[in-house]
């Protein structure tokens, strides 16, 4: 089996798991909290379009096995035996990061799954959990969320807008701003830069309106300005990120003005 065949096989395997998690999200009471959370952030059509699902905790793994085989889940490292005391039990890789979303490469193939914890920030910090968790062996430095949907518009408009979070990217694309990708953090890796550089030399940074976001923009510009036209743009004042602005802004005029502005940026200096 060659490399391309292996990628296709893995995409199909992860796709089967993602489909099972989608079914649980839509149909099982165990996912009610996740459904409620998503409904405050995204339309149902957007949830379906981007493939959100629910990965059950350890006590409910048997339901997942009825939808995706245990053998498949174990082969992908999504379920494994965890030893506690003198015994062991089955543990799910995303059992504490239940809200999952497939990550697709530039061709639309699923290359990994991303899990997000539904715990509060204080509970997450107490348990020393990161907010996001990826499929084992996967690095966020090697991925740009939304690039498969954004690439044609990036080429057409000759610029890309980079945001931090996946929901920021989805909010923009759902608002019609298609040439947007999410970095997954407030930094831009060399690999991510090289991928974007294939489509455009013009990169606009619209990171979160907080200290890490502002510092991230400064560092990215310092690193990559010699190699590309890298500029900063700001999230509207009073909002943490562009997702929050697009969801909460009550003034249709201001919202549409921002959308129109992001859709018609001028990357070249006059």
Buried (B, 14 or more C-beta within 10 A) or exposed (E): EEEEEEBEEBBEBBBBBBBBBBBBBBEBEBBEEBBEEBEEBBEEEBBEBBBBBBBBBEEBBEBBBEBBBBEBBEEBEBBEEEEEEEEEEBBBBBBBBBBBBBBBBBEEBBBBBBBBBBBEEEEBEEEEBEEBBBBEEBEBBEBBBBBBBBBEBBEEBBBBBBBBBBBBBBBBBBBEBBBBBBBBBBBBBEEBBEBBBEBBBBBBBBBBBBEEBBEBBEEBBEBBEEEBBBBBBBBBEEBEBBBBBBBEBEEEEEBEEBBEEBBEBEBEEE
